[in-house]
Each structure stands twice: as structure tokens, then as C-alpha cells.
Amino acid sequence: QVQLAESGGGTVQAGESLRLACVSSKYNYYCMGWFRQAPGKEREGLAAIDSDGNTKYADTIKGRFTITQDDAKNTVYLQLNSLSAEDTAMYYCATDGMPATFGGTWCDSGRQADFRYWGQGTQVTVSS
């Protein structure tokens, strides 16, 4: 059973930063991604990282958010900088669930259907 747990959300002022963490219960997986969903909006892919450390970002957050991973801790992070009220949303991490040795080439948060396992989310609220 793949279990993911996000943490690090909170309420901050515009311009401030947060670092979100996503811990997987067992192993490191081929592809990990971060997503967000604001009230009344569709879920949006933000960033993804594969087991080789290759990253891919959505154009909307490129340059402000950074995805990293710590294999020893089975943890993926999302650094959020220069936050604005438009970044207020529930933030989720997800994984395809394939082993890190999978050797795939598709890891992209734009391919949401390929992410089979999801965490419960962590709320980020930015006040202006």
C-alpha cells in the first residue's frame, strides 16, 4: 500500500516562502509530483521529479517553485517562494507507484492520470 503524507502548509504573508514536504511510507518511486487545487478551480500540476533527479515544471510556477528529493528520507520537497494570494490552494503530492528503477521517460505533472497514489494534501493560504 502506497501512502503519502504532506506537511509544511500554513498561512503566510504575500512575498514570503514555504517548504512543503511529502513523505512516502515505504520506498522511493520513479516519479513524484506536486499539484494544487484552489476552490472552484481544476487541479493543476506544478512540478515533477523522477528517480534520476530530472525535474519538470509548469510554466505558471517556473522560477518560483523548486522540487527536490531526499532519497534517504523517502521525501520530496516543494520550495515555494515569492508567494501571492493566487497561490492559495490545497497542495497535494502524488506518485505513479512504480519502483525507482523503472527507467521511465514520462515523469511530468501535466500527465495527472499517470499518478495513481495521492496524499491528503496540505493547505497553503497567502494573505495580501
Disulfide bonds with the S-S distance in Angstrom:
Cys22-Cys93 1.96
Cys31-Cys107 2.00
